[in-house]
C-alpha cells in the first residue's frame, strides 16, 4: 500500500492510498478513523484526480459529522462500563 496523496483539512487528516487496483481514502480525527475503498475501474480514468472530485466539502462534512457520532457512541459505551 502506498500513499498517493494527502489532502489538507483543518478538521481531519485525509490520506489516499493505492493498493491492488483500488484507492483507499482514509479519514482520521484523533483516535477515530474511517476508510472508503474505490476500485480504479469504477472511475472514469483520471486516476487520483477522480478521487479528488468525489471528496467535495459536502462529503467531508458528512464524514466529520459521523466522527462526532462515533465519539458519542464510544464515550457512552465506555461510561457504561466505568473503566
Number of C-alpha atoms within 10 A of each C-alpha: 10 10 13 13 15 13 13 10 10 6 13 19 15 20 17 21 17 19 14 8 10 15 22 21 20 17 21 17 15 10 6 13 15 15 13 10 14 14 13 19 10 9 13 9 10 10 12 16 12 14 17 13 9 11 14 10 11 9 11 17 13 11 18 17 11 13 20 14 12 15 15 12 12 13 11 12 11 11 10 9 7 7 5
